[in-house]
Amino acid sequence: MLGSQDASIKTRLTRSYMLTSALSLFLACLAFVGYDYYSQRQSITKELSLVAQILAENSTAAISFNDTQTATEILSALKAKNSVMLAYLFDTDGEVFAKYVRQNILEPEGAPKRRGTGHEFRDDTLVVYREIILDGKKIGTIYVQSDLAALVERAKQFVILTVIVLLIATGVAFALSIVLQKSITGPIHELVDTVQRISEAADYSLRAERTTGGEIGTLTDRFNEMVTSIEQRDEELNQARDDAEAANQAKSTFLANMSHELRTPLNAIIGYSEMLQEDAEDMGEDMFVSDLGKINSAGKHLLGLINSVLDLSKIEAGKMDFYLEDFDVAATLNEVHTTIMPLIEKNNNALQLEIDPGVGEMHADVVKIRQILMNLLSNASKFTENGTITLGARRLEDHGKEWIEYSVGDSGIGMTPDQLAKLFEAFTQADASTTKKYGGTGLGMTITKHFTEMMGGDINVTSEEGVGTTFYIKLPAVVIDPKTDPAEAARQAAEKRSQQAQKSEAKAQQGDAPAPAAKPAEKAAEADDESLPLILVIDDDSTVRELMKRTLTRESYRCVMADNGKDGIRLAHELRPDVITLDVMMPEEDGWSVLTKIRSSEDLCNTPVVMISMVDDRSKGFSLGATDFLVKPVDQEKLSILIKRFHEGFPSGPVLVVEDDEATRNMVMRTVEKAGWPLAQARDGAEALEFIHKERPSVILLDLMLPNMSGFELVDDLRDHDLWRTIPIIVTTAKDLTKDERLFLEANVQRIMQKGAFDSEELYQTLRAFVHERLPITARRKRSEVANG
């Protein structure tokens, strides 16, 4: 009745006042009109009855003497009363003795029937009857009929007047309601305004001013008390949040420091024990070789345990970062196969690969994928003897979404249902006897499960005691960082799926195209001059090959062409080129796969490889071992300058070791000295920068956690300097890198090596690749000839 419940209190109060006032006034006016109408009817009835009585008394003689004329004259006196319409005088027999009819009034047919004394309202008229009595005897009856026009007119006028009064009174009531409601709504509006300001500004120091008493005043007081309570609570929550963030930051700092502080001395223990073991073997001290091997093995085991505990701590603290990239699933499984084989063979097991030919590429954190598979394969090897272990991958489609399913199976001891129930609990193994016999902490499976779920997948296991166990890891083909906003995650996933579909379609079209006639090599006209540097160009586009041949031939290089990855690898082994240019997008085997094979080959691992692609993916290129990167369409001048740089080389400078930990620095320096390379050292970034100003190093071995000037700052400074930007940098660190740190380093350094995770031979080979690459091509060829006898 008062309108919508959403209407303001001001509107509702005004409506309430108006409705009450209008209804009251209306009822009062209705009562007045009704009362007046009723009173007027009574007055007219009395008046007409009195007229009838007078007529009756005056007509007594006329009726008694049967004087009709006199009786008619008496009735004619009614002309003075305009309201009287008709009048009849009946004798004792009920016959009309005399009558009066007002002008312009149509006399009714037949006289009305005689009646006794009384009155009645009939068809907007009033009829009065009066008996004429003489000496107690009825001698006749008088009938008088009057219209009610005056009564109706008065009623109309009274109604009009009442309506005017009602409208005026309603207007006055409206004005008064506005004034009255302000006394109620004013304080309420001030309270609402205060609430809005507090809500918008989140400023709980504001208070509502009390301007009235009563319930509204009490409401204002209680609101202020509530705001005070909220302000105190927010202060406590802010303090708790600050304390939690400080604690979280302290935990993160602690984890980072512990990662560095624990791995750094372990790196020295592992490195020195390895060196001593090699020295003992060279000196024939067989008694010490075994003991040193045990020290080295124990150090690596402890490092693995520390890594697992730190990984679990980062997961629980929500600090685990994911570095997502595109990679070939089959190539990754082949790498894992190569890495895990020594452990597989330890218990006389065989490892079988079961890779679906159409598995294709995946967008995920390849490092964590490798860690998951290594954990599962390590467990399979541990619990299997003289058996078979399988490693597989296939592409699935479920509810319109593509998935990659990895599987690791073994024919080992298997598990009971009770053991399966607690398989993924941290620091838990199947049972106490398992721990005693096989060792381990039970962290590997927990970390595997966490990594899988954080990448949006799930892990399942089937096992039968005494028969074996199979693990299934199902992950999205396009993994999205778990910290990404859902809407942005959906957009990225759709974009990646579209890119993968385009790649697959391009490869399919290339695969369907008719194969050209076999041309394993296209040689330039100057191919007979063996003294010229040899460049191998691997590209499926004949136009690109022809342009590069012209450019390189003009610059006095020999050129050999290959139109696919398979021929390119074969020619590289046969001809041992000085530089390889490698296209990324090729049919059958893409450039990334070819680059991986080149870097894993002993005779080609040091050959400079320049990647050429339509997409600037230099981070991936450098991470896989590319020497440099060019984007199509290739700028021929840049290509010439790049090849010339490899041909002429830089002055052979020392290997600069930048490390603040003395034990680690000495260990690395021994490896460099053993290789016969010139050496320089610096304890922090500032010392390193000072040295580089004096002499350009051939390569820099850089720790990141340095005093005064960190490794990150040094890299940033070097890459901003035109003359130093091309110095190869190999990072050796015990730090757990964040996603942003890893992205920065992969864009600016050639290698990232985790302390404790590499041995002296791996360090030597890595250094050899970069020191070797910086020599002129002719010098490299001579060194290669000497090395090969």
C-alpha positions, 0 to 999 in steps of 0.5 A: 500500500505504501509502495515498494519496499525499496522506496526511501524512508522519506518517501514511505513516511510522506506517503504514510502521512498523506494517506492517513491525512487524506483518509481521515479528511475523506471520512470526515467530509463523507460524514458531514455530507451524509449528515447534512443530506440526512438533516436536510431530508428531515427538515424538508419532511417536517416542512412539507408535513407542516404545509400539509397540516395547515392545508388540512386544517384550512380545508375542513370547512370547505369539505364540510360544506362541500365547497370545491371552489374554496378547497381549490383556492386553498390548494392554489396557495401552494404556488408560493412553494415552488417545490410542491408538484402536486396536491390532492384533497380527498373526501371521505369516499376517497374521491378527489375533492380538489387538486393542485398541479404545478405548471409544467408538471404532467399530471399522472394518470389517475389520482393516487390512492388515499392513505393515512397520515404519513410520508414516503420518498418516491422517485426523487420526490417526497409525498406527505399524507394527512388525514382531515379530522373534524370533531374526532371524525375523519372527513378527508385526506390531504396529499402533497408531493414535492420534488427534492431538487433543492436537496440534490442541489445543496448536496452537490454544492456541499460535495464540491465544497468538501472536495475543495476543502479536502484538496486544500487540507491534503496540500497542507497535510503534504507540506506538514508531512515534509516538515515532520518527516525531516525530523525523523529522516534527517538523522537517518540520512546522516547515518546512511551518508556516514555508512556510505562514506565508511563503505567507500573509503573503508575508513572506520575512523569516521563516526555518525553524529547524534542529532536526536534522541529516542530510538534513532539516537540509540541506533546512532550510538549502537552504530558508532559502537559497531564501527569502533569494534570493526575498526579495532578488529581491522587493526588486529587483522591488519597486524595479523596479516602483516605478521603472517606476511612477515613470517611468510617472507621470513620463511621464503628467505629462510628456504632460499638461504637454506637452499643456498647454504646447504647446497653450497658446502655439499657441492664442495663435498661432492666435487672434491670427493669426485676429484680425489676419486679421479686422482686416486684412480690415476695414482692407483690408490684402489683402497681409497677409490671405493671410500671416496665413491661412497662419500660422493654417493652419500653426498648426492643422496643427501643433496637429493634429500635436501632438494625433496624437503625444500621442494615440499616446504615450497609447495606447502608455503605456496612458493612453488613456481612453474616455468611453462614452455612448449616441448616435444614429449617424445624427445623428453622421454628419450632424454629421461631414458638416457639419464635413468639407464644407469640406475635401471641397469643397477638391478639388472632391469630393462627399460622399454619405451612405449610412446604413441607416435601422435603424442606431439608437443606439450605446454608445461614445466618440462623440468617438473615433468622430468622430475615426476618421471625420474621419481617414478622410474627411480621407485620402479627400479628400486623395487624391481630386480631382473625385471622390465620397466616401461615408460610410455606417453600418449595423447588423449581427448576428454570432454573436448580437452586434450591430455597427455597421459604418462605411464610408468610400469614395473614387474616388481614387488607390487603393493597391497591395498593397505600400502596403496592407501598411504602411498602419497603421505609425506615421510611414509613408505609402504611399511617399516620393512620396506624402509629397512630394505630399500631405504628412502624417505617417502617424499618422492611420491608426495612431491610427484602428486603435488606437482601433478595436481598443481599442473591441473592433472591427477595421478592414479596407480594400479598394483598387485602384490608380487606382480608389479605396479603401474602409475598413470599421470594425466596432465592437460596438453596445455598446462596453465600456471596455477597462480593465473586468473581463471579468465586469463587461464582460459584465454591462454589455454585456448590460444595454446591449443590453437597454436598446437593445432596450427603446428600439427596442421602445418606438419601434416600438410608438409608430410602430405606434400610430395617428397622432392627428389633426394638431394642430400646436399646442395653445394656451392660452386666454391665447394672445391676450396677445402680451405674455406670454412664450411657452413651447413644450412638445414632448412626445408624451404628451398627459397631460404636455402638459396638466399643463404647460399648466395649470401654465404658464398659471396662472403667466401664460405663453403655451403652445404644444404639439407632440406630436412633434419635427418639429412642434416644430422647425417651431413653434420656427422660426415662433414663436421661443418664449422657452423650449422644454421638450423630452421625450427619448423620442419616436417618429420623432425623439427629443429628443436629435436635436431638441436638436442641430437647435435648437443648430445653427440660427442663429435658435434656437441661443440659445433656452433648452431644458429637457430632460425625461426619465425618466432623469437623463442631464444629462451628455449633455444639457449636452454637447449644449447643454441649458440645464437638465434635469428628470426625469419625473414633473415637479415642477410647482413646480420647473418654475415656478421654472425658467421664472421664472428665465429670465423674470426673469433675473439682474443682468447681470454681466461675463464673467469670464475665468480664465486664467493665460497672459497671451497667451491671456487677452488674446486671449479678452478681445479677443473679449469686448470686441469683442462689447460685453460687460462684462469681468473677469479673474482669473489663478487660481481664488483670484482668481476666487473673490474676485471672485465674492464681490464681483460675480456674473458672467454667465458664467465662461470657465475654464482648468483648469491654474491656479496656487494654485487649479485650475479643478477646485477652483473648479468644485467650490466654485461648485457647492457654493454655492447662489447660484453653482451656476447660473453658467454655466461654459465650460471652455477647456483644453489639458489631456488630460482623463481619463475621471473629469475629463471626467465631473466637468466634464460634470456641472458645466459647460456647455461644454468647449472644447479650446484651439486647436480653436476660433476666435474666432467659435465662442468668440463664439457660445458666449459669446453663447448663455450671456450671452444666456440669462441675460437676462430673456426680454423683454430677449432678445426686444428684443435679438433684434428689434434684431438682426433689424432 
